[in-house]
Amino acid sequence: MGYELDATATGRLGEYFAEIGTVLRDKRKRASFATYAFGILGDGERKSAEPIAARACGDPELARAYHERLLHFLGEAKWDDGKVRRIAARYAMKAMEEQAGGPANVWIIDDTGLLKQGEHSVGVQRQYTGSAGKITNCQIAVTLSVATSTDVVPIDAALYLPESWADDAARRKAARVPEGVHFATKIDLAVEMICRASLDGLVGDIMLADSAYGESSDFRASMRSYGFDYAVGIRRPTKVFPFDARGRLQDKIAVGELAERLGSKAFRRYSWREGTKRRLSGHFIFRRVKAAHDDGSVLEKREEQWLIIEWDDDCAKMKFYLTTLPRRMSKKQIIRILKERWRTERVYEELKGELGFDHFEGRSWPGWHHHVSVVLCCYAFVVAERVRRFPPSVAATADGTHQCAA
C-alpha cells in the first residue's frame, strides 16, 4: 500500500527531508534519497531500486539511468547512516512524546529474519529466525525501538554477520564488509546500538527484550550500567535464588522447577488493558529472587528482582521473566510494561509488508545499511503522521504506565 498525504503533511515531509539533506549535503545524494524514499512510501509491491526507478521515471528509456543512480546512492555513495537515523529517531520521538504527554522511555531490543534466496547477500546463511519459526536461509537484523505508552518506532538496526561470513576473506571482499567489522553476537550488536543511542543523547529508562537477550547475565548487567531497569524473558533452565515468605534466601533452583514446586494454586489472574475484542488478562506468579550466574559477584551484593512466571492460556505453557522494576509499582503496571515488547511484531509486519524492509536486492554491506536507513526514516515519518492524525484517547494516556515507571 502507499501513504496518501494532504498538503500539510506533504509540507512536513519536505521539511523533514530537508533536515536529512543537511547530513547528506551533496544535492545528488539528496535527490536520490528523496526518489528512493518516495518509492518506499508509494504504491508498488516491490520496494527495491529497479521497480522504484521504473515507477519514479515513467519512461522506459530513462528508467535504466534512474536505476543506476539509485544503485550508486545505495551501494557506492558515502553518507553517514547513524546521523541520518538519529534525525529520524528524534523526529518521530518528538511527535510521539507530544501526543502521549510523556517520554519515550521504554526501549525494546528484538530481531527479525529477512528471508533470502541464494548465498551471496551479505550475512545470509541457514539460521534460526523466530519470524519463520524455523531454520531457513535468511539475514538477521537486530533492532532497537523506543516506545511511549501508545506508540513505538524503530530507531536503529544492525545486520548480524555470522562467523561463516566474518572469517571468510573472499566473501567479505565481495560484499564490501569494512575491515573494522568483526564477528559480534546479537547481544553485542544490541549493546552497541544502545551505546550509540546514549552517546547521541537519547534517554531511556526501561529495557525490554526476549529470552535470547535476557538469558545473558552480561546483557542484563550492561543494561544496569546504562541506567536501565529491565524486564526480559529468560528460559526454563535459568537458575535463581528465591526468597521465602519470611525474606530468607533459599537454595538455587531452575525457574521451571520452581514453578512446578509452587503449583497452579500460586498463580493469580491479572488484567492489564482492554484489547480490541476483550480485556487482556492472564495468570502470573511474582516472586522475589536473586539471579544465579557465574560472574564473580558476591551473592549478598546482588540486587533483588522480580521473577515473573506467566501461564499462557492460549498454548498451555509457561513463560518466565526477570525484571528490576521497583517494588513500589503495582503488578498490573509491571505486566503492562512487560507486554509492550510484543508491539515490535506489528512494527516488523509494517516494515516488511508496507515499506520493503526486506526487499533490498543488492548484496553489499553498505547497500544493506543504506536501504535500511531510508526505510527507518520513512517509518519514522509514518509514525509521526499517525500520532498527529490519530492522537491517543484520554483513557489510553491517563493510566500513567510509563510515567509511573520513570
C-alpha positions in Angstrom: 0.0 0.0 0.0 1.0 3.6 -0.4 0.7 6.5 2.0 -1.5 9.4 0.8 -0.5 12.8 2.2 -2.5 16.0 2.3 -0.9 19.4 1.6 0.0 19.9 5.2 1.6 16.5 5.6 3.4 17.0 2.2 4.9 20.2 3.6 6.1 18.4 6.8 7.6 15.7 4.6 9.5 18.3 2.6 10.9 19.9 5.8 11.8 16.5 7.2 13.7 15.6 4.0 15.4 19.0 4.0 16.7 18.3 7.6 18.0 14.9 6.4 19.6 16.6 3.4 21.8 18.7 5.8 23.6 15.4 6.6 23.7 14.1 3.0 24.9 17.5 1.8 25.5 16.6 -1.9 22.5 17.6 -4.0 22.7 14.3 -6.0 22.5 12.3 -2.8 19.6 14.4 -1.5 17.8 13.9 -4.8 18.4 10.1 -4.8 17.3 9.9 -1.1 14.1 11.6 -2.0 13.4 9.4 -5.0 14.1 6.2 -3.0 12.1 7.4 0.0 9.1 8.3 -2.1 9.4 4.9 -3.7 9.4 3.3 -0.3 6.3 5.3 0.8 4.5 4.9 -2.5 2.5 2.1 -4.1 4.1 -0.9 -5.6 4.7 -4.4 -4.3 8.5 -4.3 -4.5 10.4 -1.6 -2.7 13.8 -2.2 -4.3 15.9 0.0 -6.6 14.8 -1.3 -10.0 11.0 -1.1 -9.5 11.3 2.2 -7.6 13.3 3.7 -10.5 10.7 2.4 -13.0 7.8 4.0 -11.1 9.7 7.2 -10.5 10.7 7.7 -14.1 7.7 6.5 -16.1 9.8 6.4 -19.2 11.4 3.0 -20.0 14.2 4.8 -21.9 15.2 6.7 -18.8 14.5 4.0 -16.2 17.9 2.4 -16.5 19.7 5.7 -15.7 17.4 6.2 -12.7 18.1 2.6 -11.6 21.9 3.1 -11.9 21.7 6.4 -9.9 19.8 4.7 -7.1 22.2 1.7 -7.1 25.1 4.2 -6.8 23.4 6.0 -3.9 22.8 2.8 -2.0 25.9 0.8 -2.7 28.7 3.3 -3.6 27.9 6.8 -2.2 29.3 7.6 1.2 26.9 9.0 3.8 26.5 8.5 7.5 23.8 6.0 8.3 24.0 6.9 12.1 23.4 10.6 11.6 20.5 10.0 9.2 18.9 7.5 11.6 19.3 9.8 14.5 17.4 12.7 12.8 14.6 10.2 12.1 14.6 9.0 15.7 14.3 12.5 17.1 11.6 13.4 14.6 9.4 10.5 15.5 10.0 10.6 19.2 9.2 14.3 19.4 5.8 13.7 17.8 5.1 10.6 19.9 6.0 12.3 23.2 3.9 15.4 22.4 0.8 13.3 21.8 1.4 10.8 24.6 2.1 13.5 27.2 5.1 11.6 28.4 8.6 10.4 27.5 9.5 7.6 25.1 11.3 5.9 28.0 10.7 2.2 27.1 13.3 0.7 24.8 12.9 -2.6 23.1 15.6 -4.9 21.7 14.4 -7.6 19.2 15.5 -9.2 16.0 13.8 -10.4 12.8 14.7 -12.6 9.9 14.8 -11.4 6.3 14.2 -14.4 4.1 16.6 -14.7 1.1 17.4 -16.9 -1.9 20.9 -17.9 -2.7 24.1 -17.4 -0.6 25.7 -14.2 -1.8 23.6 -11.5 0.1 25.8 -10.2 2.9 25.2 -12.1 6.1 22.9 -14.7 4.7 23.0 -18.3 5.8 20.7 -21.0 7.1 19.9 -20.0 10.6 17.0 -19.9 13.0 14.6 -17.0 12.9 11.5 -16.5 15.0 10.0 -14.7 12.0 9.7 -18.1 10.2 9.8 -20.2 13.4 12.4 -22.5 11.9 15.9 -22.7 10.4 15.9 -21.1 7.0 18.0 -19.1 4.5 17.9 -15.6 5.8 19.7 -12.5 7.1 19.1 -11.4 10.7 18.5 -7.8 11.7 18.8 -6.8 15.3 16.7 -3.7 16.1 16.4 -1.1 18.8 13.0 0.6 19.2 11.6 3.2 21.6 8.1 3.5 22.9 5.7 5.7 24.6 2.5 4.4 26.3 0.8 4.3 22.9 3.3 4.1 20.1 6.6 2.5 19.1 9.3 3.4 16.5 12.5 1.5 15.5 15.4 3.9 15.6 18.3 1.6 14.7 19.1 -1.8 13.1 22.3 -3.9 12.9 23.0 -6.7 10.5 24.2 -9.9 12.2 27.3 -11.2 10.4 27.7 -14.9 11.1 31.2 -16.4 11.7 30.9 -18.1 8.4 31.0 -14.6 6.9 33.1 -12.8 9.4 36.0 -15.3 8.9 35.8 -15.6 5.1 38.0 -13.0 3.4 36.7 -13.7 -0.1 33.1 -13.3 0.9 33.9 -10.2 3.0 35.6 -8.6 0.0 32.8 -9.4 -2.4 30.2 -7.9 -0.1 32.5 -5.0 0.8 32.3 -5.6 4.6 34.5 -3.0 6.3 37.8 -4.1 7.8 36.8 -2.9 11.2 33.7 -5.1 11.3 34.3 -8.4 13.0 32.1 -11.2 14.4 29.7 -9.9 17.0 26.9 -11.8 18.7 23.4 -10.4 18.6 23.8 -9.3 22.2 27.0 -7.4 21.2 25.1 -5.7 18.4 22.3 -4.8 20.8 24.6 -3.2 23.3 26.5 -1.3 20.6 23.2 0.2 19.4 22.2 1.2 22.9 25.7 2.8 23.4 25.3 4.8 20.2 21.9 6.0 21.1 23.1 7.0 24.6 26.0 8.9 23.1 23.6 10.7 20.8 21.7 12.0 23.8 18.7 9.7 23.6 17.5 8.7 27.1 15.5 5.7 28.2 14.5 4.2 31.5 13.3 0.6 30.8 14.7 -2.1 28.5 12.6 -4.9 27.2 14.0 -8.0 25.4 13.1 -11.6 24.8 15.0 -14.6 26.3 17.6 -14.6 23.6 19.0 -11.5 25.2 17.5 -11.7 28.8 19.2 -15.0 29.3 22.6 -13.3 29.2 23.8 -12.0 32.6 26.2 -9.8 30.6 23.3 -8.2 28.7 21.4 -7.6 31.9 24.5 -6.1 33.6 25.1 -3.9 30.6 21.5 -2.5 30.9 22.1 -1.6 34.5 25.4 0.1 33.7 23.5 2.3 31.2 21.0 3.2 33.8 18.1 1.0 32.6 15.7 -1.1 34.6 14.9 -4.2 32.5 12.1 -6.6 32.0 13.4 -9.5 30.0 12.5 -13.0 29.1 14.5 -16.0 30.4 14.4 -19.7 29.8 13.1 -22.5 31.9 16.5 -23.9 33.0 17.7 -20.4 34.2 18.5 -20.6 37.9 17.7 -18.2 40.7 17.9 -17.9 44.5 14.3 -17.3 45.6 13.3 -15.7 48.9 10.8 -17.5 51.1 7.8 -15.8 52.8 10.0 -14.6 55.6 12.5 -12.9 53.3 15.2 -15.6 53.7 17.3 -16.6 50.7 16.7 -20.2 49.6 18.8 -22.6 47.6 19.4 -22.1 43.9 16.8 -23.6 41.7 15.8 -23.6 38.0 12.8 -21.3 37.4 10.9 -24.1 35.6 11.4 -26.4 38.6 10.3 -23.6 41.0 7.1 -23.1 39.0 6.3 -26.8 39.3 7.0 -26.7 43.0 4.8 -23.7 43.6 1.9 -25.3 41.7 -1.1 -24.0 39.9 -2.7 -22.5 43.1 0.1 -20.0 43.3 -1.0 -18.3 40.0 -3.1 -15.1 40.2 -5.1 -13.6 37.4 -4.2 -10.1 36.4 -5.7 -8.0 33.6 -3.6 -5.2 32.1 -5.6 -3.4 29.4 -8.5 -3.5 27.0 -7.9 -5.4 23.8 -9.8 -5.0 20.5 -12.2 -7.8 21.4 -11.8 -8.4 25.1 -9.9 -7.3 28.2 -6.4 -8.8 28.2 -5.6 -10.9 31.2 -3.5 -13.9 32.3 -2.2 -15.9 35.2 1.0 -14.9 36.9 3.3 -15.6 39.8 5.5 -12.9 41.3 8.5 -14.0 43.4 11.4 -12.0 44.8 14.7 -13.6 43.7 18.4 -13.0 43.1 19.9 -14.2 39.8 22.3 -17.2 39.9 25.1 -16.7 37.5 28.9 -17.1 37.5 30.1 -13.5 37.0 32.2 -13.4 40.1 29.9 -11.1 42.1 29.1 -11.8 45.7 25.6 -13.2 46.2 24.8 -10.9 49.1 25.5 -7.8 47.0 23.4 -8.8 44.0 20.2 -6.9 43.7 16.8 -8.4 44.4 14.4 -8.5 41.4 11.1 -10.0 40.4 10.8 -13.4 38.8 7.6 -13.4 36.9 6.0 -16.7 35.8 3.2 -16.5 33.3 0.8 -19.3 32.4 -0.2 -18.8 28.8 -3.8 -19.9 28.4 -3.6 -20.0 24.6 -0.8 -22.5 24.4 -0.9 -24.1 27.8 2.8 -23.3 28.6 4.7 -21.1 31.0 6.9 -18.1 30.2 9.5 -16.7 32.5 10.8 -13.2 33.1 13.2 -11.2 35.3 12.7 -7.6 36.0 14.4 -4.9 38.1 11.3 -2.7 38.0 10.7 -1.3 41.5 8.5 -3.0 44.1 6.5 0.2 44.5 5.0 -0.4 41.1 1.8 -2.4 41.0 1.9 -5.8 39.5 -0.6 -4.7 36.9 1.8 -1.8 35.8 4.7 -4.2 35.6 2.8 -6.7 33.4 1.5 -3.9 31.2 5.1 -2.7 30.6 6.3 -6.3 30.1 3.7 -6.8 27.3 4.9 -3.7 25.4 7.6 -5.9 23.8 5.1 -7.7 21.5 4.3 -4.5 19.7 7.6 -4.9 17.8 5.8 -7.8 15.9 3.4 -5.2 14.4 6.4 -3.0 13.6 8.1 -5.8 11.7 4.9 -6.5 9.8 4.6 -2.9 8.6 8.3 -2.5 7.9 8.2 -5.6 5.7 4.7 -5.6 4.3 4.4 -1.9 3.6 7.9 -0.3 3.4 10.1 -3.1 1.9 12.5 -3.6 4.9 13.3 -7.0 3.5 13.2 -6.1 -0.2 16.8 -5.0 -0.7 18.2 -7.0 -3.7 21.8 -5.9 -3.5 24.5 -8.0 -1.9 26.8 -5.4 -0.2 27.2 -4.3 3.4 26.9 -0.6 2.6 23.9 -1.1 0.3 22.0 -3.1 3.0 22.6 -0.4 5.7 21.7 2.5 3.4 18.5 0.8 2.3 17.6 0.1 5.9 18.3 3.7 6.9 15.9 5.0 4.2 13.2 2.6 5.4 13.7 3.7 9.1 13.4 7.3 8.0 10.2 6.6 6.2 8.7 4.6 9.1 9.6 7.4 11.5 7.6 9.9 9.3 4.7 7.4 9.1 4.6 7.1 12.9 4.8 10.8 13.4 1.9 11.4 11.0 -0.1 8.6 12.6 0.1 10.1 16.1 -0.8 13.5 14.7 -3.8 12.1 12.9 -5.0 9.7 15.5 -4.0 11.0 18.9 -4.5 8.6 21.8 -7.7 8.8 23.8 -7.8 10.1 27.3 -8.3 6.6 28.5 -5.2 5.4 26.7 -2.9 8.1 28.2 -4.4 8.5 31.6 -3.2 5.2 33.1 0.3 6.6 33.5 2.0 3.3 32.5 5.4 4.7 31.5 5.2 7.8 33.7 4.9 5.6 36.7 7.9 3.6 35.6 10.2 6.7 35.2 
